[in-house]
Amino acid sequence: MARIRTIKPEFFTSEDIVALEPLVRLLYIALWCEADREGRLVWKPKTFKIRYFPADEFDYENACKTLIEAKLILLYGEGLAYIPKFLDHQHINPRETPSKLPSFDASSTRRSRVGTGANLDMHAQVGRERKGTLDNASYFNDFWLAYPKKIAKANAEKAFKKANVNGDFNKVMDALEKQKHSDQWKTENGKFIPHPATWINQRRWEDEISQSEENPFLGAI
């Protein structure tokens, strides 16, 4: 659940902030809205991208990586994150609900392979976060939030349940993200985007996408 947060004027001149790219700073602020009163949050990078940067094209994974390398975000436990300087930036409403997440323990900090070029360990994080904790409806809600054509939700949810894609959810979401940026889906304001139920029933996440469609900048070289 996103929360209302504030920004102090001195934030913009903090030494650890001015060194960041503008969109990385904005991501950092967005994560405050995800954090509870103790600066703890469930680490869901793909959901954050959809929620806070739905129309922005930038190296989002590298932005997450930058915050982690700068130790502005610490990953710990099973799919959790902690903002160590959260209370430096916030005055918390005393009526805000107490944190329901376990306290940060430095001994439980996970290595996130940020220096290996291994995709920020993003998919592994999401997988651990979901393991044994989310039901089919939770997976579907994330899918529905990301799908660009929201038509016949009940049919889509029925198809999603029947397809039983939970085990391949990261693959499904990766394919969806790539197809959203394909020429076909962008043509005529999304005229050729299939209905979500059709996309699921036809297992369209298994479609092959050409390199030029996946990276439209290749065609401009």
C-alpha positions as CSV (number, residue, x, y, z in Angstrom):
1,M,0.0,0.0,0.0
2,A,1.5,3.4,-1.0
3,R,1.7,6.0,1.7
4,I,1.8,9.8,1.6
5,R,5.3,11.1,2.4
6,T,7.1,14.4,2.6
7,I,10.3,15.8,1.2
8,K,12.5,18.1,3.3
9,P,14.3,21.0,1.4
10,E,17.7,19.8,2.6
11,F,17.1,16.5,0.8
12,F,18.1,18.1,-2.5
13,T,21.5,19.2,-1.2
14,S,22.4,16.0,0.7
15,E,25.8,14.7,-0.3
16,D,24.5,11.1,-0.9
17,I,21.6,12.5,-3.1
18,V,23.3,15.1,-5.3
19,A,25.5,12.4,-6.8
20,L,22.5,10.5,-8.1
21,E,20.9,10.9,-11.5
22,P,17.5,12.7,-11.3
23,L,15.4,9.6,-12.0
24,V,17.3,7.6,-9.4
25,R,16.5,10.3,-6.9
26,L,12.8,10.1,-7.9
27,L,12.9,6.3,-7.5
28,Y,14.4,6.7,-4.0
29,I,11.5,9.1,-3.1
30,A,9.0,6.7,-4.6
31,L,10.3,3.9,-2.4
32,W,9.5,6.1,0.7
33,C,5.9,5.8,-0.3
34,E,6.2,2.0,-0.2
35,A,8.0,1.9,3.2
36,D,6.2,1.5,6.5
37,R,7.0,3.8,9.4
38,E,10.2,2.0,10.1
39,G,11.5,2.3,6.6
40,R,10.8,-1.4,5.8
41,L,9.1,-2.6,2.6
42,V,8.5,-5.7,0.5
43,W,11.0,-5.6,-2.4
44,K,8.9,-5.7,-5.6
45,P,10.9,-3.9,-8.2
46,K,8.7,-4.7,-11.2
47,T,5.6,-3.5,-9.4
48,F,7.4,-0.3,-8.4
49,K,8.3,0.3,-12.1
50,I,4.7,-0.1,-13.2
51,R,3.3,1.9,-10.3
52,Y,5.6,4.9,-10.3
53,F,7.2,5.0,-13.8
54,P,4.5,3.6,-16.2
55,A,5.4,5.8,-19.1
56,D,9.1,6.4,-18.6
57,E,11.8,4.7,-20.6
58,F,15.0,4.5,-18.7
59,D,17.4,1.9,-17.3
60,Y,15.3,1.1,-14.3
61,E,17.3,-2.0,-13.3
62,N,20.4,0.1,-13.2
63,A,18.6,2.7,-11.1
64,C,17.7,0.0,-8.5
65,K,21.3,-1.2,-8.7
66,T,22.6,2.3,-8.0
67,L,20.5,2.7,-4.8
68,I,21.6,-0.7,-3.6
69,E,25.3,0.0,-4.3
70,A,25.0,3.3,-2.5
71,K,23.5,1.5,0.5
72,L,20.4,3.7,0.3
73,I,18.4,0.5,0.0
74,L,19.4,-2.7,1.9
75,L,17.9,-6.0,0.9
76,Y,17.4,-8.5,3.7
77,G,15.4,-11.6,4.8
78,E,13.1,-13.1,2.2
79,G,12.2,-10.5,-0.3
80,L,12.4,-7.5,2.1
81,A,14.2,-4.1,1.9
82,Y,15.1,-1.4,4.4
83,I,15.8,2.3,3.9
84,P,18.4,3.1,6.5
85,K,18.1,6.9,6.3
86,F,14.3,6.8,6.0
87,L,13.7,8.6,9.3
88,D,16.3,11.3,8.4
89,H,13.9,12.3,5.6
90,Q,10.5,11.8,7.3
91,H,8.4,13.0,10.2
92,I,6.0,10.0,10.8
93,N,2.4,10.5,11.8
94,P,2.2,8.9,15.3
95,R,-1.2,7.4,14.2
96,E,0.4,5.4,11.4
97,T,0.1,1.7,11.7
98,P,3.1,0.0,13.3
99,S,5.4,-2.0,11.0
100,K,4.3,-5.6,10.4
101,L,7.6,-6.6,8.8
102,P,10.6,-8.1,10.7
103,S,13.3,-5.8,11.9
104,F,16.3,-5.3,9.7
105,D,19.2,-7.5,10.7
106,A,22.6,-6.8,9.0
107,S,23.4,-10.5,9.3
108,S,20.5,-11.3,7.0
109,T,21.5,-8.9,4.2
110,R,21.5,-10.6,0.8
111,R,24.1,-10.3,-1.8
112,S,22.2,-9.0,-4.9
113,R,24.8,-9.7,-7.5
114,V,24.7,-6.1,-8.5
115,G,28.3,-6.2,-9.7
116,T,27.9,-9.2,-12.0
117,G,25.5,-7.9,-14.6
118,A,23.0,-10.5,-13.5
119,N,19.9,-8.4,-14.0
120,L,20.1,-7.1,-10.4
121,D,19.0,-10.5,-9.2
122,M,15.5,-8.9,-9.8
123,H,13.7,-12.0,-10.9
124,A,15.2,-14.1,-8.1
125,Q,14.1,-11.5,-5.6
126,V,10.6,-11.5,-6.9
127,G,10.5,-15.3,-6.9
128,R,11.7,-15.5,-3.3
129,E,9.2,-12.8,-2.3
130,R,6.3,-14.8,-3.8
131,K,7.4,-18.3,-2.7
132,G,4.7,-19.8,-0.5
133,T,3.1,-16.4,0.3
134,L,0.9,-15.3,-2.6
135,D,-2.1,-17.0,-4.1
136,N,-3.3,-17.0,-7.7
137,A,-5.3,-13.8,-7.2
138,S,-2.1,-11.9,-6.2
139,Y,-0.3,-13.0,-9.3
140,F,-3.2,-12.1,-11.5
141,N,-3.5,-8.6,-9.9
142,D,0.1,-7.9,-10.8
143,F,-0.5,-9.1,-14.3
144,W,-3.7,-7.0,-14.7
145,L,-1.9,-3.9,-13.4
146,A,0.8,-4.3,-16.1
147,Y,-1.4,-5.3,-19.0
148,P,-2.1,-2.2,-21.2
149,K,-5.6,-3.2,-22.5
150,K,-7.9,-3.7,-19.6
151,I,-10.9,-5.4,-21.1
152,A,-13.1,-8.3,-19.7
153,K,-11.3,-8.7,-16.4
154,A,-13.4,-11.6,-15.3
155,N,-12.6,-13.6,-18.5
156,A,-8.9,-12.7,-18.1
157,E,-8.8,-13.9,-14.5
158,K,-10.6,-17.1,-15.4
159,A,-8.0,-17.7,-18.2
160,F,-5.1,-16.9,-15.9
161,K,-6.3,-19.4,-13.3
162,K,-6.8,-22.1,-15.9
163,A,-3.4,-21.5,-17.5
164,N,-1.7,-21.9,-14.0
165,V,1.2,-19.7,-14.9
166,N,2.4,-19.0,-11.3
167,G,5.5,-21.0,-11.7
168,D,6.4,-19.1,-14.9
169,F,5.2,-15.7,-13.7
170,N,8.6,-14.0,-14.1
171,K,8.8,-15.3,-17.7
172,V,5.2,-14.1,-18.4
173,M,5.9,-10.6,-17.1
174,D,9.2,-10.4,-18.9
175,A,7.5,-11.3,-22.2
176,L,4.6,-8.9,-21.5
177,E,7.0,-6.0,-20.9
178,K,8.9,-6.7,-24.2
179,Q,5.7,-7.0,-26.2
180,K,4.3,-3.7,-24.7
181,H,7.2,-2.0,-26.5
182,S,6.9,-3.9,-29.8
183,D,5.9,-2.1,-33.0
184,Q,2.7,-4.2,-33.3
185,W,1.4,-3.2,-29.9
186,K,2.2,0.5,-30.4
187,T,0.5,0.7,-33.8
188,E,-2.6,2.9,-34.0
189,N,-2.7,3.5,-30.2
190,G,-2.7,-0.2,-29.3
191,K,-5.4,-1.3,-31.8
192,F,-3.7,-4.6,-32.3
193,I,-3.1,-5.5,-28.6
194,P,-5.0,-8.7,-27.9
195,H,-7.6,-8.9,-25.1
196,P,-5.9,-10.1,-22.0
197,A,-7.9,-13.3,-21.9
198,T,-6.9,-14.0,-25.5
199,W,-3.2,-13.3,-24.7
200,I,-3.3,-15.8,-21.8
201,N,-5.3,-18.5,-23.6
202,Q,-2.9,-18.4,-26.5
203,R,0.1,-18.4,-24.3
204,R,1.4,-15.4,-26.1
205,W,4.3,-14.9,-23.6
206,E,5.9,-17.8,-25.6
207,D,5.9,-15.7,-28.8
208,E,9.3,-14.9,-30.2
209,I,10.1,-11.2,-30.5
210,S,12.7,-10.0,-33.0
211,Q,15.7,-8.1,-31.7
212,S,14.6,-4.9,-33.4
213,E,11.2,-5.0,-31.8
214,E,12.7,-5.7,-28.4
215,N,15.1,-2.8,-28.8
216,P,13.6,-0.2,-31.2
217,F,16.8,1.8,-31.0
218,L,18.7,-0.8,-33.0
219,G,16.8,0.3,-36.1
220,A,18.0,3.8,-35.7
221,I,21.7,2.9,-35.9
